Amino acid sequence: MYQEEKTFTLKFSLEASFPDDYEGEDDQQAWVREWEALIKPELLKQVFETLRRQPGWTSHVRNRGASPADEIEVVLARDFSQLRPFSLP
């Protein structure tokens, strides 16, 4: 089967700023845990809800060995290999 691919990257870079007297790791990266526990799951939920509404497309997560804490690849696929049934208008 012939297959074409196109990659689109939406990248999030998380940053946290602290006062000059911050000793580092005082908060034990609570801001990262907030991203992982609250923001990222809600974001992914919304992404997949939007993708599921697109007729003719399927979506799933693909793991290529990277940690899901660092990367989540979402595959959006459309299959043109199946013959469509003939129908009269």
Salt bridges, closest charged atoms under 4 A:
GLU36 OE1 - LYS40 NZ 2.72
GLU73 OE2 - ARG62 NH2 3.00
GLU73 OE1 - ARG64 NE 3.24
